[in-house]
Amino acid sequence: MSELAIPRPGLGVWLMAARPRTLSAAVSPVLVGTAIAHRAGALRPLPALLALLASLFIQIGTNFANDYSDFKHGADANRLGPQRVTQSGLVAPRTVKLAAWIAFGISGLLGIALAALSGWPVIAIGVASVAAGWLYTGGPWPLGYHGLGDLFVFVFFGLVATCGTAYAQALFVPREAWVAGAAVGSLATAILVVNNLRDRQTDAKVGKNTLAVKVGGAASRAQYVVLVVAPFALALLLGTAWPLLALLAALPALRTVLREEGAALNRGLGQTARLQILYSVLLATGLW
């Protein structure tokens, strides 16, 4: 189907492209970073709100960029996961690419407003996050195609987002932010591990050498277990047992990922995303 023949996409299509299940990765570090700022006696609601909105638009822009770039690389041809709008012909490729940059642009405007309140380091954080979001599957050397996606998610949706949120309010990074960022980033990375574990066979065929492709299914499942268990130990290191209540949500996620293959892992994807948001709410409550 030519781009001229593709009908104008409706709101439901754009919501699909935004991949709401993944947005917990944008919300969680801001919740936790804000709780840390409050613990440091530096809670500022407006910077917290701007950080949340900027994080959401960076995540949405990254999802649009992945939708476009994976289509261009042929990585979605035999997709087992949720439907992608570019590959399915619901939205023209150039429209998805434009939407990605619009989302990144909105995050940039929010970042400028946040920088006016919190200083220039916020701009540096935002620029690095947007660049990483595009380069994850785009550009001449896509990070996700060379086994670096896990590191990218841990750093930017864990350490950077949590510490950046705390900095935007406190104007310094409390030591607890690094530990909390590692906990949140571990669960964000666990979401990616499920995705890559599910797609490792089809990814290998098109040269998308994710870490799951490189190390195989058994090692990826072991990685998932570590990423899910470690945040609970880190919560105790931070002096709060509240997140232990999320263990009941961790068990079905672990069971699904350790037992299932292929499209059945989509259930594990949702379970892990729900685990992350529940854990983060409980961690933020404990830190508050």
Buried (B, 14 or more C-beta within 10 A) or exposed (E): EEEEEBEEBEEEBBEBBBBEBBBBBBBBBBBBBBBBBBBBEBBBEEBBBBBBBBBBBBBBBBBBBBBBBBBEBEBBEEBBBBEBBBBBBBBBBEBBBEBBBBBBEBBBEBBBBBBEBBEEBBBEBBEBBBEBBBBBBBEEEBBBBEBBBBEBBBBBBBBBBBBBBBBBBBBEBBEBBBBBBBBBBBBBBBBBBBBBBBBBBBBBEBEBBBBBBBBEEEEBBEBBBEBBBBBBEBBEEBEBEBBBBBBEBBEBBBEBBEEBEBEEBBBBBBBBBBBBBBBBBBBBBBBB
